[in-house]
Amino acid sequence: MIRSQRTQSTFINHFVLSMLAVFALFPLVILAINSVKTTAEIGRNPYGLPLEPRFQNYVDAWEQGKFATTLGNTIILTAGTITGVLLLASPAAFALARLKLRGSDFLGFYFMIGTSLPPFLFIIPLFYMWRQLGLVNSHLGLIIIYCALFSPFATFLLRSYMVALPEEFIEAARIDGASNWQVYRSIILPLSWPGFLTAGLVVGLSVWNEFLFGITFLQKPELKPLSTSLFAFQQRFVRDWGLTNAGSVIMILPVVVLFLVLQRRFVEGLSQGGLKG
């Protein structure tokens, strides 16, 4: 009887997970199928297999979308933002988690609020400020904005991860006379690398897909990020949906490969970082 109930429960779990997987993967499959069709064939049969696969869509999309330029720009933005965010969030998270600062609970609450505010609320005054400072049409200017946007989330995540670390290691180091900097450098950083990997991956994915700030603060064609390449396939009254789908596949393929390679570490860091608040 118990085995029958357990089997039924397992079946329900697998059924629900399978439905969620189909729901998540179906749009990606359709995107890949339509990326080798013409716009006319997509209109006639959007869900079926292509009659004659047109892989030339990828070559045309790469050239018309100027992916060689936008991909390089996005790599610069992503790498710069991840570096800046981790350099800012790591010591901040250590201070909130281990130094028992006065008002640390309020600061933690402030960082949590920072992750929930919609960024378009302050994009207009920020644009005027950045124009006065000469940071419009500058990768550095956009990286600074991204660091400000994503540092609260990274700080909150890393703080949760550092709080969950075993206290015995830190106490042993303090008994041996280690300073706060030595504890941070020699104990916290080596033990927290899954949390850093998770924070870096989440921030990197966010920057890779970000569109609003990229199109607003980078207006020169040679500076535009990857997310703006899909504009190249739209004319005044028509859009080439075959090239749009091919360009979308080019855009998400590096992200999918990176996630599959780091999936286990990502889930491990995200779950362990949420054990304690």
Secondary structure, DSSP 8 states (H G I E B T S, - for coil): -HHHHHHHHHHHHHHHHHHHHHHHHHHHHHHHHHTTS-HHHHHH-SSS--SS--THHHHHHHHHTTHHHHHHHHHHHHHHHHHHHHHHHHHHHHHHHHS--TTHHHHHHHHHHHTTS-GGGGHHHHHHHHHHHT-TT-HHHHHHHHHHHHHHHHHHHHHHHHHTS-HHHHHHHHHTT--HHHHIIIIIHHHTHHHHHHHHHHHHHHHHH--HHHHHH--SGGG--GGGGGGGGB-SS-B-HHHHHHHHHHHHHHHHHHHHHHHHHHHHHHHHTTS--
